[in-house]
Each structure stands twice: as C-alpha cells, then as structure tokens.
C-alpha cells in the first residue's frame, strides 16, 4: 500500500540529485545560494538549468549580471551549505559569515567561484523562463574544473562525498559506486 503525498511536497520525490552552491555577483554584491533543483540540458552546446525562487536575492543578481557559477560542495562543508540555503544574502555576506573562500573565475566571468568546493562550472545565462514562483535559468558552461584526482568520467565516491538533499532538514551523502 502507498501513502498519498501532497502535490506541494511531490517534488521531493524527485529531489535526490546532489546539492550545488550557486555563486552570483553584480556590481559590488556577491552571494551564494544552495540549490538542489538543477539539470543538464545539452551536450553541444553544454547547457544546464537551475531553478531559483523569484524572491531570492540570487535570482536578482543572476538576472542583472547574466552569469553564475555552479559550485559542487562535499559533505565536510555541510554546515556552510545549509547556512547558505537558509539565510538571505540581502542582509548577510555569506562569503564572510561562512568563511568560504571566493576565488576569481578562470574565464571572463566576474562572479567569484567558491574555492572550498571540489568542482566549479562557470556559466553565461542563455535564457530565463518563469514557471510559477520560480525562474529557470539556462546557463551555457564556458569553463569547468574539478579537484584533481576526484573526477575522471564521473566523481570518484571513494575519495569524496557529494551531498544530496532529501527535503526540509534532511540530507544524505554519496557512498559506494556501483558499476553495471
């Protein structure tokens, strides 16, 4: 027998992908938002999509700058990941509060990447769409990097632990790789 899930919580049945931290900046303001809602869209050109609530400060910064960086955290910084997803960047400098290290991007992007993360994807915004209470940003990856030795064809889960959001205050981590 299966129990009904409310429509408002139904997306949590799908939100099992790894958590990302998206850095954004415009003029003298930089911010970090924690997201679980992201998806690859195309190999050629390399496109990804991220979904952000319209009311979030990062949404405003990304719209104005037309760029963002997807940063891939691992389990050892979970407390910082949770903080960046719980506090508004309008009132708090999340880089300072968490002591996460901003680093100049590798390409023409002005947004700082998060040096403490094991992977970074620098993106230009190629499209923005509104869906309900969120905006969906399509980003073209112009540069990507990962911590040496942690990524070949996929993440080496024997060397690191990705964070997965299960909904609300619940998280889990990657573990054993299974090859079929």
Secondary structure, DSSP 8 states (H G I E B T S, - for coil): ------GGGGGGGT--SB-EEEEEEETTEEEEEEE--EEEEETTTTEEEEEEETTSHHHHHHHHH-EEEEEE-BGGGHHHHHHHHHS-TTT--HHHHHT--EE--SSS--S-EETTSSEEEEEEEEEEEEETTEEEEEEEEEEEEE-TTTBSSSB-TTT--BEEEEETTEEEE-------
